[in-house]
Each structure stands twice: as C-alpha cells, then as structure tokens.
Amino acid sequence: MERAHDMTYLDYNATVPIRAASAEAVRSTLEIAGNASSVHRFGRTVRRVIEDAREQVAALVGAQPSGVIFTSGGTEANNLALGGAARPRIAAGSTEHPSVLRARPGVETVRVDRNGVIDLDDLRHRLASDAKPAIVSIMLANNETGVIHPVRETAEIARTFGALVHCDAVQAAGRIAIDMGRLGVDMISLSAHKLGGPPGVGALVLADGVEIAPLLLGGGQERRLRAGTENAPGIAGFGAAAADARGETLSAGALSALRDEMEHRLSAATPDARIYGASVQRLPNTTCISMPGVASETQIMALDLEGYAVSAGSACSSGKVEASHVLLAMGVAEAEARTAIRISLGWRTTRAEITNFVEAWTRLYRRLGLPSIVSAA
Ligand code: PLP
C-alpha cells in the first residue's frame, strides 16, 4: 500500500493493508518448492501449511476445517455457492455485492428498508409465492454502508420454506465475531484481502452435510470442489490474517468509538450531511456519508489531493462511478446517492488521522458545498 506523502488510508472496505504476520506467511511459503499434491517431503510441507491455514480460517467463523474450500477470493466463493448448489431459484438481498447479484441469471432481489436492512416480510412473501427449491443469499454486513443484516432470522425463515442459506461474510469477517452455527447458515463466503491477507484468495465454508458441485473442473483438489493447484502462499497468508483478525474483533469497541466520534464531528461540521444506516447495527469501522452538492468523484479527488484515501460507495472495477445500487435500494434519490462517499477505518487508523480528516472534509465542504448550507453553517 502506498504510504508515500503521508497519505492516510481510510478505505479498508476496499482492501486492508497486509498484516505483518500474513506477509511473512506468504513469503516463507513462497520459498517452499513443493506442490501440496506431491507425496514427497516438500509436498507434505506445503500440505501442512495449507491444512494449518484451513484450521485458522475455520476458527474465524466457528466452522469445521473440513468445510473450508479455498478459492481465488470472495467473488469465486459467492459464484461457487450460488452456482454449485443445485437450486433453480436464488433470492438475494437487493444490496448484495455484484458477485452475488450476477452469480447466475435471474437472481430475484428481496427488498431492504430505508436503513438498508433486509425486509423479512418481502422474503417470506417471495419464498411463499413459488415452491421451486431456493437458495437465499444474505450478506452479514454491507460493504458500502456497514449495515448488518439479521442473518439468523433470515435463515430461520428460509428454512421454513426448505431453502438453503448462503451468507456473504466478506466484509464482516475480522470486524465482528462470527459463529456459523449461531447464524444458522449453510455456506459462508470469505476473502483474505478484506482482513489483512493477500488479494486473490478466499474461501467458501460449508456447514456439515452441505453438498455442492464444483464450478472449476480438473484435478481433485479441495475435496474435488475446486480444481487447480492450491495457491499455497496466498492460503498461508489468509490463515495468518484470519488468526490476527480474530483476536482483533474482541477490541472492535475501540474502533467503533473512533468511528462514532468521527461521525459526530462530521455531522457537527456539516449538519446537512446524511449518514446512511446510522440508526441500525453497523460494522464498527464503516461510514457512508453524503456531502450535499458535491459529487462523490469530486470529493474523492479533492480528498486524495489533501492526502486521504476514501472511496465512492460504489467504487467499482470499471473505474466509473455510478450511483450506488445499495443507496438506491434504500430509497435514496439518485442525485443524493451521487454525493455519497465511504470512509472505512481499520487496524492502522489513529485518532490524529481522524481529526485531520474531519478538518479536511470541513474545508472541502466550505469550499464546494451547497452555498445555502455553507452560509447557514
Ligand atoms: N462480497 C463483498 C461484500 C465484498 O465487499 C467483496 C469485495 O469488494 C466481495 C464479495 C468480493 O471479494 P473479492 O474481492 O475477494 O473477490
């Protein structure tokens, strides 16, 4: 990650700076020559590294190591869950990540309320309206707003209709404690780079007895559920990051206190700014906020020049900023959604950085914000 010019990184939901233990695990595994499928000692050493990481990743979500299938990331895990489980229907929350919404053609979307929380009546109604076997896919926490969904209640409803339940926990893992059994879901998706591991590695975690078919065909790796030589260095880095991050969820209170303080000061400086999902349970590190009258791209570029890395809620792979489908699903007007940015904090964020960021935001608002609001402020 770029640390040059004293940049302050406030984009942890896009990717988390790699943890020292993770970088070291990647490096040391790269130095082992073996392929985990080889029976000689080199191969066995790599196999051991992968199995240790499997235990660390399983522990992060309270699952059995045998349920962990390593993938190339959260996107592949979501595709594998929804494409590999043979169910003709998928019902997913309307604020899900594109890797869920586009995992298969014809994904049906379930409404969210104005705070971004899944509408359980709409889910019930949808499941009752068609008897075909379904998968319900619900994220634990939203990547743009941090809003936490009632996954357990969602799973209970889904079960009464015989549906399988998949949970995209990519943003929640490492930020809040996760227990797969308590959530009552069949499958959980994870991604290493969202918790301080390397990009390009993730996992789909299956509960006991859940059966899916592979998407990638070839060798028998990952219990025949994901063909291809394992990315052992990435997997080792994932395991180390999972172990580190698991410890940190215990101190999430400090992070949310810092985030809350930031929000309080941003709201005081810019009373018209709206914080999305503020009245419901959210991740401890995420703020999605609008700056009335200032386009997201303008804010991002201006804040970048001031030394702060934040993103538009919908920072997307094409590089083009579109109005966030998450905010639109929450009933936010398109013009307002185009003024929202996401600020996401993490293990390296300091109070001084937040103080300086609030000042930079306030200066920007005074310079570019809606004239009527600025003069009233
Ligand atoms: N799901 C959510 C909620 C995400 O935020 C992301 C990444 O932005 C993904 C899935 C995809 O993960 P990956 O980048 O590992 O493919």
Residues whose N, C-alpha, C, O or C-beta is under 5 A from the ligand:
A	BS01	PLP	N13 G73 G74 T75 H97 S99 A141 N143 D168 V170 Q171 S191 G202
